[in-house]
């Protein structure tokens, strides 16, 4: 019975550490917009700066 309790505590501790790392990086903006940078190449924002 004591072994199960020990494994339970260790797994909950590991899960809490993983959650803490996720929340830290989420607040730092690591996961903000993962798809946008690869499409920035195709945007035509520079055309507005060219005088006509």
Gaussian input, Z-matrix of N, CA and C with variables (Angstrom, degrees):
# hf/3-21g

backbone

0 1
 N
 C     1     B1
 C     2     B2     1     A1
 N     3     B3     2     A2     1     D1
 C     4     B4     3     A3     2     D2
 C     5     B5     4     A4     3     D3
 N     6     B6     5     A5     4     D4
 C     7     B7     6     A6     5     D5
 C     8     B8     7     A7     6     D6
 N     9     B9     8     A8     7     D7
 C    10    B10     9     A9     8     D8
 C    11    B11    10    A10     9     D9
 N    12    B12    11    A11    10    D10
 C    13    B13    12    A12    11    D11
 C    14    B14    13    A13    12    D12
 N    15    B15    14    A14    13    D13
 C    16    B16    15    A15    14    D14
 C    17    B17    16    A16    15    D15
 N    18    B18    17    A17    16    D16
 C    19    B19    18    A18    17    D17
 C    20    B20    19    A19    18    D18
 N    21    B21    20    A20    19    D19
 C    22    B22    21    A21    20    D20
 C    23    B23    22    A22    21    D21
 N    24    B24    23    A23    22    D22
 C    25    B25    24    A24    23    D23
 C    26    B26    25    A25    24    D24
 N    27    B27    26    A26    25    D25
 C    28    B28    27    A27    26    D26
 C    29    B29    28    A28    27    D27
 N    30    B30    29    A29    28    D28
 C    31    B31    30    A30    29    D29
 C    32    B32    31    A31    30    D30
 N    33    B33    32    A32    31    D31
 C    34    B34    33    A33    32    D32
 C    35    B35    34    A34    33    D33
 N    36    B36    35    A35    34    D34
 C    37    B37    36    A36    35    D35
 C    38    B38    37    A37    36    D36
 N    39    B39    38    A38    37    D37
 C    40    B40    39    A39    38    D38
 C    41    B41    40    A40    39    D39
 N    42    B42    41    A41    40    D40
 C    43    B43    42    A42    41    D41
 C    44    B44    43    A43    42    D42
 N    45    B45    44    A44    43    D43
 C    46    B46    45    A45    44    D44
 C    47    B47    46    A46    45    D45
 N    48    B48    47    A47    46    D46
 C    49    B49    48    A48    47    D47
 C    50    B50    49    A49    48    D48
 N    51    B51    50    A50    49    D49
 C    52    B52    51    A51    50    D50
 C    53    B53    52    A52    51    D51
 N    54    B54    53    A53    52    D52
 C    55    B55    54    A54    53    D53
 C    56    B56    55    A55    54    D54
 N    57    B57    56    A56    55    D55
 C    58    B58    57    A57    56    D56
 C    59    B59    58    A58    57    D57
 N    60    B60    59    A59    58    D58
 C    61    B61    60    A60    59    D59
 C    62    B62    61    A61    60    D60
 N    63    B63    62    A62    61    D61
 C    64    B64    63    A63    62    D62
 C    65    B65    64    A64    63    D63
 N    66    B66    65    A65    64    D64
 C    67    B67    66    A66    65    D65
 C    68    B68    67    A67    66    D66
 N    69    B69    68    A68    67    D67
 C    70    B70    69    A69    68    D68
 C    71    B71    70    A70    69    D69
 N    72    B72    71    A71    70    D70
 C    73    B73    72    A72    71    D71
 C    74    B74    73    A73    72    D72
 N    75    B75    74    A74    73    D73
 C    76    B76    75    A75    74    D74
 C    77    B77    76    A76    75    D75
 N    78    B78    77    A77    76    D76
 C    79    B79    78    A78    77    D77
 C    80    B80    79    A79    78    D78
 N    81    B81    80    A80    79    D79
 C    82    B82    81    A81    80    D80
 C    83    B83    82    A82    81    D81
 N    84    B84    83    A83    82    D82
 C    85    B85    84    A84    83    D83
 C    86    B86    85    A85    84    D84
 N    87    B87    86    A86    85    D85
 C    88    B88    87    A87    86    D86
 C    89    B89    88    A88    87    D87
 N    90    B90    89    A89    88    D88
 C    91    B91    90    A90    89    D89
 C    92    B92    91    A91    90    D90
 N    93    B93    92    A92    91    D91
 C    94    B94    93    A93    92    D92
 C    95    B95    94    A94    93    D93
 N    96    B96    95    A95    94    D94
 C    97    B97    96    A96    95    D95
 C    98    B98    97    A97    96    D96
 N    99    B99    98    A98    97    D97
 C   100   B100    99    A99    98    D98
 C   101   B101   100   A100    99    D99
 N   102   B102   101   A101   100   D100
 C   103   B103   102   A102   101   D101
 C   104   B104   103   A103   102   D102
 N   105   B105   104   A104   103   D103
 C   106   B106   105   A105   104   D104
 C   107   B107   106   A106   105   D105
 N   108   B108   107   A107   106   D106
 C   109   B109   108   A108   107   D107
 C   110   B110   109   A109   108   D108
 N   111   B111   110   A110   109   D109
 C   112   B112   111   A111   110   D110
 C   113   B113   112   A112   111   D111
 N   114   B114   113   A113   112   D112
 C   115   B115   114   A114   113   D113
 C   116   B116   115   A115   114   D114
 N   117   B117   116   A116   115   D115
 C   118   B118   117   A117   116   D116
 C   119   B119   118   A118   117   D117
 N   120   B120   119   A119   118   D118
 C   121   B121   120   A120   119   D119
 C   122   B122   121   A121   120   D120
 N   123   B123   122   A122   121   D121
 C   124   B124   123   A123   122   D122
 C   125   B125   124   A124   123   D123
 N   126   B126   125   A125   124   D124
 C   127   B127   126   A126   125   D125
 C   128   B128   127   A127   126   D126
 N   129   B129   128   A128   127   D127
 C   130   B130   129   A129   128   D128
 C   131   B131   130   A130   129   D129
 N   132   B132   131   A131   130   D130
 C   133   B133   132   A132   131   D131
 C   134   B134   133   A133   132   D132
 N   135   B135   134   A134   133   D133
 C   136   B136   135   A135   134   D134
 C   137   B137   136   A136   135   D135
 N   138   B138   137   A137   136   D136
 C   139   B139   138   A138   137   D137
 C   140   B140   139   A139   138   D138
 N   141   B141   140   A140   139   D139
 C   142   B142   141   A141   140   D140
 C   143   B143   142   A142   141   D141
 N   144   B144   143   A143   142   D142
 C   145   B145   144   A144   143   D143
 C   146   B146   145   A145   144   D144
 N   147   B147   146   A146   145   D145
 C   148   B148   147   A147   146   D146
 C   149   B149   148   A148   147   D147
 N   150   B150   149   A149   148   D148
 C   151   B151   150   A150   149   D149
 C   152   B152   151   A151   150   D150
 N   153   B153   152   A152   151   D151
 C   154   B154   153   A153   152   D152
 C   155   B155   154   A154   153   D153

   B1=1.4490
   B2=1.5350
   B3=1.3050
   B4=1.4565
   B5=1.5288
   B6=1.3294
   B7=1.4603
   B8=1.5169
   B9=1.3143
   B10=1.4663
   B11=1.5260
   B12=1.3186
   B13=1.4623
   B14=1.5264
   B15=1.3101
   B16=1.4655
   B17=1.5280
   B18=1.3288
   B19=1.4654
   B20=1.5234
   B21=1.3114
   B22=1.4571
   B23=1.5276
   B24=1.3074
   B25=1.4636
   B26=1.5282
   B27=1.3195
   B28=1.4674
   B29=1.5267
   B30=1.3202
   B31=1.4657
   B32=1.5260
   B33=1.3136
   B34=1.4637
   B35=1.5289
   B36=1.3162
   B37=1.4606
   B38=1.5285
   B39=1.3220
   B40=1.4651
   B41=1.5306
   B42=1.3186
   B43=1.4599
   B44=1.5137
   B45=1.3271
   B46=1.4648
   B47=1.5255
   B48=1.3151
   B49=1.4707
   B50=1.5296
   B51=1.3271
   B52=1.4604
   B53=1.5117
   B54=1.3214
   B55=1.4621
   B56=1.5232
   B57=1.3250
   B58=1.4632
   B59=1.5295
   B60=1.3348
   B61=1.4657
   B62=1.5228
   B63=1.3222
   B64=1.4592
   B65=1.5287
   B66=1.3240
   B67=1.4602
   B68=1.5260
   B69=1.3178
   B70=1.4651
   B71=1.5272
   B72=1.3164
   B73=1.4634
   B74=1.5251
   B75=1.3138
   B76=1.4621
   B77=1.5262
   B78=1.3151
   B79=1.4648
   B80=1.5197
   B81=1.3169
   B82=1.4634
   B83=1.5234
   B84=1.3483
   B85=1.4528
   B86=1.5117
   B87=1.3062
   B88=1.4623
   B89=1.5306
   B90=1.3260
   B91=1.4596
   B92=1.5213
   B93=1.3226
   B94=1.4594
   B95=1.5211
   B96=1.2888
   B97=1.4595
   B98=1.5201
   B99=1.2915
   B100=1.4555
   B101=1.5290
   B102=1.3104
   B103=1.4598
   B104=1.5295
   B105=1.2995
   B106=1.4602
   B107=1.5270
   B108=1.3257
   B109=1.4767
   B110=1.5208
   B111=1.3128
   B112=1.4631
   B113=1.5243
   B114=1.3326
   B115=1.4609
   B116=1.5264
   B117=1.3163
   B118=1.4604
   B119=1.5203
   B120=1.2987
   B121=1.4573
   B122=1.5288
   B123=1.3259
   B124=1.4598
   B125=1.5205
   B126=1.3005
   B127=1.4608
   B128=1.5196
   B129=1.2981
   B130=1.4595
   B131=1.5231
   B132=1.3015
   B133=1.4620
   B134=1.5214
   B135=1.3164
   B136=1.4608
   B137=1.5262
   B138=1.3117
   B139=1.4608
   B140=1.5268
   B141=1.3079
   B142=1.4604
   B143=1.5250
   B144=1.3075
   B145=1.4600
   B146=1.5296
   B147=1.3152
   B148=1.4613
   B149=1.5278
   B150=1.3435
   B151=1.4692
   B152=1.5277
   B153=1.3127
   B154=1.4744
   B155=1.5017
   A1=110.91
   A2=115.41
   A3=119.58
   A4=111.31
   A5=117.77
   A6=121.05
   A7=111.01
   A8=116.78
   A9=120.64
   A10=109.94
   A11=116.57
   A12=120.48
   A13=110.86
   A14=116.97
   A15=121.30
   A16=110.76
   A17=117.62
   A18=121.07
   A19=111.40
   A20=116.74
   A21=120.97
   A22=110.74
   A23=116.82
   A24=120.77
   A25=110.77
   A26=116.72
   A27=120.38
   A28=110.70
   A29=117.64
   A30=119.87
   A31=111.51
   A32=118.20
   A33=119.97
   A34=111.33
   A35=116.72
   A36=121.03
   A37=110.66
   A38=117.07
   A39=120.77
   A40=110.58
   A41=117.30
   A42=120.56
   A43=112.27
   A44=116.54
   A45=120.45
   A46=110.97
   A47=116.84
   A48=120.06
   A49=110.28
   A50=117.31
   A51=120.60
   A52=112.06
   A53=116.56
   A54=120.61
   A55=110.96
   A56=116.89
   A57=120.46
   A58=110.94
   A59=117.53
   A60=120.30
   A61=111.03
   A62=117.03
   A63=120.25
   A64=110.88
   A65=117.35
   A66=120.27
   A67=111.78
   A68=117.20
   A69=120.63
   A70=110.74
   A71=116.67
   A72=119.97
   A73=111.46
   A74=117.71
   A75=120.55
   A76=110.17
   A77=116.89
   A78=120.38
   A79=112.07
   A80=117.76
   A81=121.50
   A82=112.14
   A83=117.91
   A84=121.05
   A85=114.36
   A86=117.67
   A87=121.15
   A88=111.75
   A89=117.60
   A90=121.31
   A91=112.71
   A92=118.36
   A93=120.45
   A94=112.97
   A95=117.97
   A96=119.87
   A97=108.23
   A98=116.08
   A99=120.20
   A100=112.85
   A101=118.13
   A102=121.42
   A103=112.68
   A104=118.63
   A105=121.63
   A106=114.48
   A107=120.39
   A108=118.04
   A109=114.76
   A110=118.79
   A111=118.27
   A112=112.63
   A113=118.00
   A114=120.81
   A115=112.45
   A116=118.67
   A117=120.59
   A118=111.87
   A119=117.01
   A120=121.29
   A121=111.51
   A122=117.17
   A123=121.52
   A124=113.56
   A125=118.37
   A126=120.46
   A127=109.86
   A128=116.19
   A129=121.25
   A130=110.15
   A131=117.45
   A132=121.19
   A133=111.70
   A134=117.69
   A135=120.91
   A136=112.17
   A137=118.48
   A138=121.39
   A139=111.93
   A140=118.06
   A141=120.66
   A142=111.40
   A143=118.83
   A144=122.09
   A145=112.56
   A146=118.67
   A147=122.29
   A148=109.16
   A149=118.67
   A150=119.77
   A151=110.48
   A152=115.62
   A153=120.90
   A154=111.51
   D1=-36.89
   D2=-178.90
   D3=-67.30
   D4=-32.10
   D5=179.11
   D6=-65.70
   D7=-41.01
   D8=179.28
   D9=-63.69
   D10=-42.45
   D11=178.40
   D12=-62.58
   D13=-40.78
   D14=179.23
   D15=-64.29
   D16=-45.24
   D17=178.12
   D18=-64.39
   D19=-36.77
   D20=178.65
   D21=-64.62
   D22=-44.53
   D23=179.84
   D24=-64.96
   D25=-43.50
   D26=-179.70
   D27=-64.26
   D28=-42.69
   D29=-179.20
   D30=-69.00
   D31=-37.65
   D32=176.33
   D33=-66.67
   D34=-37.08
   D35=176.97
   D36=-65.04
   D37=-43.28
   D38=178.66
   D39=-64.90
   D40=-39.57
   D41=176.98
   D42=-64.91
   D43=-38.57
   D44=178.38
   D45=-66.48
   D46=-38.44
   D47=177.02
   D48=-65.24
   D49=-42.62
   D50=177.53
   D51=-62.57
   D52=-41.80
   D53=177.83
   D54=-64.89
   D55=-39.49
   D56=178.59
   D57=-63.76
   D58=-42.73
   D59=177.07
   D60=-63.32
   D61=-41.95
   D62=179.28
   D63=-62.58
   D64=-47.64
   D65=-178.81
   D66=-64.85
   D67=-36.66
   D68=177.89
   D69=-61.96
   D70=-48.19
   D71=-177.92
   D72=-73.68
   D73=-29.35
   D74=176.24
   D75=-65.85
   D76=-40.98
   D77=179.21
   D78=-71.48
   D79=-26.66
   D80=177.76
   D81=-78.97
   D82=-9.88
   D83=177.32
   D84=92.76
   D85=17.79
   D86=-178.20
   D87=-63.94
   D88=-32.43
   D89=-174.43
   D90=-108.63
   D91=22.10
   D92=-173.15
   D93=-62.97
   D94=-65.21
   D95=-176.13
   D96=-140.50
   D97=96.30
   D98=-174.72
   D99=-86.89
   D100=-20.76
   D101=-176.59
   D102=-93.16
   D103=-23.81
   D104=-172.87
   D105=-66.29
   D106=-41.23
   D107=-175.64
   D108=-59.74
   D109=-31.88
   D110=-178.87
   D111=-75.91
   D112=-14.26
   D113=178.03
   D114=-100.44
   D115=-4.20
   D116=-179.81
   D117=-66.03
   D118=-25.58
   D119=179.71
   D120=-63.75
   D121=-32.17
   D122=-174.03
   D123=-90.81
   D124=-3.08
   D125=179.93
   D126=-77.95
   D127=148.73
   D128=-177.63
   D129=-108.82
   D130=50.93
   D131=179.74
   D132=-74.85
   D133=-25.04
   D134=-178.94
   D135=-72.42
   D136=-20.42
   D137=-179.22
   D138=-65.50
   D139=-28.10
   D140=-179.38
   D141=-72.09
   D142=-22.04
   D143=-178.47
   D144=-83.71
   D145=-17.06
   D146=-178.26
   D147=-79.52
   D148=121.32
   D149=178.96
   D150=-71.64
   D151=141.47
   D152=-179.02
   D153=-105.39

